[in-house]
């Protein structure tokens, strides 16, 4: 009995709900249209900026008789004004006084400090152009005063006198080992010419390496680095040594010795010196340079290149590797600062291997001397202890790779070479000429 009324009631409720939903959708559509219209016509609205009459004004009393109204500054511009004022407060205008590069007298500096305003305006305009040019030349050129009493010491350091003495010693050993009659005058001329050529080579080497020597502790006190002499003076000294030295070897000894001296000078200055900053090959080139002086001594005595000369050159060539590699090992920091490409800096393992290899090579070269009929067979036996000792130190340097082993090997090389050459000289084999043989048989 209640089915029909219930159906009518549910139908009425559903219709009312549908109508309310439709009304809500229409209202939402109307509100969206209104918002869109408001956004599109927003530029036409009247804002606060159009109401100039609403600006606050304040009254400023200028005089007692009258008053006038003065508009207050806008709040939008106030931060800008304050920021500009803050920047002005932070800006500091400094007047820098121009200071010349040359040293001034203390009194003039003090007067300049007392009256700084005198130099702030028109300082550069009041100067005479000629005076400015003279001051610029004074800053660029500096006169070097040399005391005559200091020149011998300066020349000794410029020519590396200890290295030159070693070169002369090896050349003298080469002359003494030659199987000819000893001629004192020829010996002195050959030694003098070799020493002059070595002084010239060392001087030119220092001339080229001034910028790099100043970065190394070992070479920063050289004459050119300290400015004790001018570069022109150093080059003049080198020329004064090279020309007489090569001329002396060529004219008074023999042309072969003079050619070897010129070749050695060229190799040291034009090959070894620039290669030190390019490649580790410089060590082998420097070893060739050190091997030529005993050959020059041999050729000065005989006038020819023999196997004995090559043997002496080979001994000096091999000796230089344990000597120089041990020295450069403790100077790696210096060579690195100077920009030199040494084995101890770029190839430390190779540096130690090469030192050991050539230390052992000295034993083989000593055995080869009697085989080439340069010495007697006593020489390999009596030289074996010192050769074994330097080889042992070379092995210690190769194994430990520390400063102590390198220092021991270096100091051993200093006495090893003179001792080896002295033993070689005592075992020298004298050759008897045909005339002497005929005299002996008769």
C-alpha positions in Angstrom: 0.0 0.0 0.0 3.0 2.3 0.5 4.7 1.6 -2.9 3.1 4.3 -4.9 3.6 7.2 -2.4 7.2 6.1 -2.0 7.9 6.2 -5.7 6.4 9.7 -5.9 8.5 10.9 -3.0 11.8 9.5 -4.5 10.9 11.1 -7.9 10.4 14.5 -6.3 13.7 14.2 -4.4 15.6 13.2 -7.5 14.1 16.1 -9.5 15.0 18.6 -6.8 18.6 17.3 -6.7 19.0 17.6 -10.4 17.7 21.1 -10.4 20.0 22.1 -7.6 23.0 20.6 -9.5 22.0 22.5 -12.7 21.7 25.8 -10.7 25.1 25.2 -9.2 26.7 24.6 -12.6 25.1 27.8 -13.9 26.3 29.8 -10.9 29.8 28.5 -11.4 29.7 29.4 -15.0 28.5 32.9 -14.2 31.3 33.4 -11.6 34.0 32.2 -14.1 32.7 34.7 -16.7 32.8 37.5 -14.1 36.3 36.7 -13.1 37.5 36.6 -16.7 35.9 39.9 -17.4 37.5 41.4 -14.4 40.9 40.2 -15.5 40.5 41.5 -19.0 39.4 45.0 -17.8 41.9 45.3 -14.9 43.9 48.0 -16.6 40.8 50.2 -16.7 40.3 50.0 -12.9 40.9 53.1 -10.7 43.8 52.4 -8.4 45.4 54.2 -5.5 47.9 55.9 -7.9 45.0 57.9 -9.5 44.0 59.3 -6.2 46.6 62.1 -5.9 44.4 64.0 -3.5 44.8 61.2 -1.0 48.6 61.8 -0.6 49.6 62.8 2.9 51.0 66.2 3.2 52.9 67.8 5.9 53.4 71.4 6.7 56.9 72.9 6.9 57.3 76.3 8.5 59.8 78.2 6.4 59.4 81.6 8.0 57.4 83.1 10.8 55.3 85.1 8.4 54.1 82.5 6.0 53.7 78.8 5.8 53.6 76.5 2.8 52.7 72.9 2.2 55.4 70.6 1.1 54.5 67.1 -0.2 56.1 64.3 1.6 58.5 62.1 -0.4 57.1 58.9 -1.7 57.8 55.7 0.1 58.8 54.0 -3.1 61.7 56.3 -3.8 63.0 56.4 -0.2 64.8 53.0 -0.3 66.5 54.1 -3.5 67.7 57.4 -2.0 68.9 55.6 1.1 70.8 53.0 -1.0 72.4 55.8 -3.1 73.4 57.6 0.1 74.8 54.3 1.5 76.9 53.7 -1.6 78.2 57.2 -1.4 79.2 56.7 2.2 81.0 53.4 1.3 82.9 55.0 -1.7 86.4 56.1 -0.6 88.3 58.5 -2.8 92.0 57.9 -2.4 94.7 60.1 -3.8 97.6 57.9 -4.7 101.0 59.5 -4.8 103.2 58.3 -7.7 106.4 56.8 -6.4 109.4 56.4 -8.7 111.0 53.0 -8.9 114.5 54.3 -8.1 115.6 54.6 -4.5 115.2 58.1 -3.0 117.0 59.8 -0.2 115.3 59.3 3.2 115.0 63.1 3.6 113.1 63.5 0.4 110.7 60.6 1.4 110.1 62.2 4.8 109.4 65.6 3.2 106.9 63.9 0.9 105.1 62.4 3.8 104.9 65.7 5.7 103.4 67.6 2.7 101.3 65.1 0.7 99.1 67.7 -0.8 101.9 69.3 -2.7 102.1 66.2 -5.0 98.4 65.5 -5.5 97.8 68.0 -8.2 99.8 68.6 -11.3 102.7 66.4 -10.3 103.1 64.9 -13.8 102.4 68.1 -15.7 105.2 70.0 -13.9 107.9 67.5 -14.8 110.2 68.2 -17.6 110.2 65.6 -20.4 113.9 65.5 -20.5 114.0 64.8 -16.7 111.5 62.0 -17.1 113.5 60.4 -19.9 116.7 60.6 -17.8 114.9 59.0 -14.8 113.6 56.2 -17.0 117.1 55.5 -18.3 118.4 55.5 -14.8 115.8 52.8 -13.8 116.7 50.7 -16.9 120.5 50.8 -16.7 122.5 50.2 -13.6 126.3 50.7 -13.5 128.2 47.8 -12.1 131.4 48.8 -10.3 134.0 46.1 -10.3 137.0 46.2 -8.0 140.2 45.0 -9.6 141.1 43.0 -6.5 137.9 41.0 -6.8 138.4 40.0 -10.5 140.6 36.9 -9.9 137.9 35.4 -7.6 135.1 36.4 -10.0 137.0 34.8 -13.0 137.7 31.7 -11.0 134.0 31.2 -10.2 133.0 32.2 -13.7 135.2 29.5 -15.2 134.4 26.9 -12.5 138.0 26.5 -11.5 137.6 23.1 -9.9 135.9 21.6 -12.9 138.6 23.2 -15.1 141.3 21.7 -12.9 139.7 18.2 -13.3 139.6 18.7 -17.1 143.3 19.7 -17.2 144.1 16.7 -15.0 142.5 14.2 -17.3 144.1 15.8 -20.3 147.5 15.6 -18.6 146.8 11.9 -17.8 146.1 11.3 -21.5 149.3 13.0 -22.5 151.3 11.0 -19.9 149.7 7.7 -21.0 150.8 8.2 -24.6 153.6 5.8 -25.6 156.0 8.6 -26.7 158.8 10.5 -25.1 157.6 13.1 -22.7 158.0 16.7 -24.0 157.6 19.3 -21.1 157.0 22.3 -23.4 154.3 20.5 -25.5 152.7 19.2 -22.3 152.5 22.7 -20.8 151.1 24.2 -24.0 148.5 21.4 -24.3 147.5 21.8 -20.7 147.2 25.6 -21.0 145.2 25.5 -24.2 142.8 22.8 -22.7 142.4 24.9 -19.6 141.6 28.1 -21.5 139.0 26.3 -23.7 137.4 24.8 -20.5 137.2 28.3 -18.9 135.6 29.7 -22.0 133.0 26.9 -22.1 132.1 27.3 -18.5 131.7 31.0 -18.8 129.4 30.8 -21.8 127.4 28.1 -20.0 126.8 30.5 -17.0 126.0 33.3 -19.4 123.2 31.3 -21.0 121.8 30.0 -17.6 121.6 33.1 -15.6 117.7 33.1 -15.4 117.7 29.5 -14.3 120.7 29.6 -11.9 118.9 32.3 -9.9 116.2 29.7 -8.9 118.7 27.2 -7.6 120.4 27.3 -4.2 123.6 25.7 -5.6 124.1 28.4 -8.3 122.4 31.5 -7.0 125.7 33.0 -5.8 127.4 32.8 -9.2 128.9 36.1 -10.4 126.4 36.8 -13.2 123.4 36.0 -11.0 124.6 38.3 -8.3 125.5 41.1 -10.8 129.1 41.2 -9.8 130.0 41.6 -13.5 128.0 42.5 -16.6 127.0 39.9 -19.3 129.2 41.7 -21.7 132.2 41.4 -19.4 131.5 37.6 -19.0 131.3 37.1 -22.8 134.5 39.1 -23.3 136.2 37.0 -20.8 135.0 33.8 -22.5 136.2 35.1 -25.9 139.6 36.1 -24.4 140.0 32.5 -23.2 138.5 30.6 -26.2 140.4 32.3 -29.0 143.9 32.0 -27.5 143.2 28.5 -26.2 142.1 27.1 -29.5 144.8 29.0 -31.4 147.4 27.7 -29.0 146.3 24.1 -29.4 146.1 24.4 -33.2 149.4 26.2 -33.9 151.7 25.1 -31.2 150.5 21.5 -30.5 148.8 20.1 -33.6 145.6 20.8 -35.6 143.9 17.6 -34.5 144.1 18.6 -30.8 142.8 22.1 -31.8 139.9 20.6 -33.7 139.0 18.4 -30.7 139.1 21.5 -28.4 136.8 23.5 -30.7 134.5 20.5 -30.9 134.3 20.1 -27.2 133.6 23.8 -26.8 130.8 23.6 -29.3 129.3 20.5 -27.7 129.3 22.0 -24.2 127.9 25.4 -25.1 125.6 24.7 -28.0 124.4 21.1 -27.4 124.7 20.2 -23.7 123.6 23.6 -22.3 120.3 23.9 -24.2 119.6 20.1 -23.9 119.5 20.4 -20.1 116.1 22.0 -20.4 114.8 19.7 -23.1 115.6 16.0 -22.6 117.6 13.7 -20.3 119.9 13.0 -23.3 121.9 15.9 -22.0 123.6 13.5 -19.5 125.0 11.4 -22.3 126.1 14.4 -24.3 127.8 15.8 -21.2 129.6 12.5 -20.7 131.0 12.8 -24.3 132.2 16.3 -23.4 134.0 15.0 -20.3 135.6 12.1 -22.3 137.3 14.3 -24.9 140.0 16.0 -22.7 142.1 12.7 -22.2 141.8 12.1 -25.9 143.1 15.6 -26.5 146.1 14.8 -24.2 146.8 11.7 -26.2 146.6 13.4 -29.5 148.7 16.3 -28.3 151.5 13.7 -27.6 151.1 11.4 -30.6 149.3 13.5 -33.2 146.9 10.7 -34.0 143.8 8.9 -32.6 144.8 5.4 -31.4 142.9 2.7 -29.4 144.6 4.0 -26.2 143.0 7.4 -26.7 139.6 5.7 -27.2 140.1 3.6 -24.1 140.9 6.6 -21.9 137.9 8.4 -23.3 135.7 5.3 -22.5 137.0 5.2 -18.9 136.1 8.9 -18.5 132.8 8.4 -20.2 131.7 5.6 -17.8 133.1 7.3 -14.7 130.9 10.4 -15.2 127.6 8.5 -14.8 128.1 7.3 -11.2 129.7 10.7 -10.4 127.1 13.0 -11.9 124.0 10.8 -11.2 124.9 10.6 -7.5 125.5 14.3 -7.4 122.2 15.2 -9.2 120.2 12.8 -6.9 120.7 15.1 -3.9 120.1 18.2 -6.0 116.7 17.0 -7.5 114.8 19.9 -5.8 117.2 22.5 -7.2 117.2 21.0 -10.7 113.4 20.9 -10.6 113.2 24.6 -9.6 115.6 25.5 -12.3 113.6 23.6 -14.9 116.4 21.2 -15.9 115.4 17.7 -17.2 117.8 15.5 -15.4 117.5 11.7 -15.0 117.2 12.1 -11.2 114.2 14.4 -11.6 112.2 12.8 -14.5 113.5 9.2 -14.4 114.8 8.4 -11.0 114.9 4.6 -11.5 116.8 5.0 -14.7 119.3 7.3 -13.0 120.2 4.6 -10.5 120.4 1.8 -13.1 122.7 3.8 -15.3 125.0 4.7 -12.3 125.3 1.0 -11.4 125.7 -0.1 -15.0 128.7 2.2 -15.7 130.2 1.5 -12.3 130.5 -2.2 -13.4 131.7 -1.0 -16.8 134.8 0.4 -15.2 135.9 -3.1 -14.3 135.5 -4.3 -17.9 137.4 -1.3 -19.2 140.3 -1.9 -16.8 140.5 -5.5 -18.1 140.4 -4.2 -21.7 143.5 -2.0 -21.1 146.1 -4.8 -21.2 144.3 -6.5 -24.0 144.7 -3.4 -26.2 148.4 -3.2 -25.2 148.0 0.0 -23.3 149.0 -1.3 -19.9 150.4 -4.5 -18.4 148.2 -7.2 -16.9 149.0 -5.9 -13.4 146.7 -3.0 -13.9 143.4 -5.0 -13.8 144.5 -6.7 -10.6 145.6 -3.7 -8.6 142.6 -1.6 -9.8 140.1 -4.3 -9.0 139.6 -3.3 -5.3 138.7 0.3 -6.0 136.6 -0.7 -9.0 134.7 -3.3 -6.8 134.2 -0.7 -4.1 132.7 1.9 -6.4 130.5 -0.9 -7.9 129.4 -1.8 -4.4 128.4 1.8 -3.7 126.7 2.0 -7.1 124.6 -1.1 -6.1 123.8 0.4 -2.7 122.7 3.6 -4.5 120.5 1.5 -6.8 119.0 -0.5 -4.0 118.5 2.1 -1.3 117.8 5.2 -3.5 118.5 7.6 -0.6 120.6 10.6 0.0 123.2 8.8 2.1 124.0 6.2 -0.5 124.1 8.9 -3.2 126.5 11.0 -1.1 128.8 8.0 -0.5 129.0 7.2 -4.2 129.7 10.8 -5.1 132.6 11.2 -2.7 134.0 7.9 -3.7 134.0 9.0 -7.4 136.1 12.1 -6.4 139.1 10.0 -5.3 138.4 7.0 -7.5 139.3 8.7 -10.8 142.7 10.1 -9.8 143.6 6.8 -8.1 142.6 4.8 -11.2 144.6 7.1 -13.6 147.6 6.9 -11.3 147.5 3.1 -11.2 147.1 3.1 -15.0 150.2 5.3 -15.3 152.3 3.1 -13.1 151.3 0.1 -15.3 151.9 1.9 -18.6 153.4 -0.2 -21.3 156.2 1.6 -23.1 156.7 1.0 -26.8 160.2 0.7 -28.2 160.8 2.1 -31.6 162.8 0.5 -34.3 165.8 2.8 -33.8 165.9 2.0 -30.1 165.7 -1.7 -30.9 168.6 -1.5 -33.3 170.6 0.4 -30.7 169.8 -2.2 -28.1 170.8 -5.1 -30.3 174.1 -3.5 -31.4 
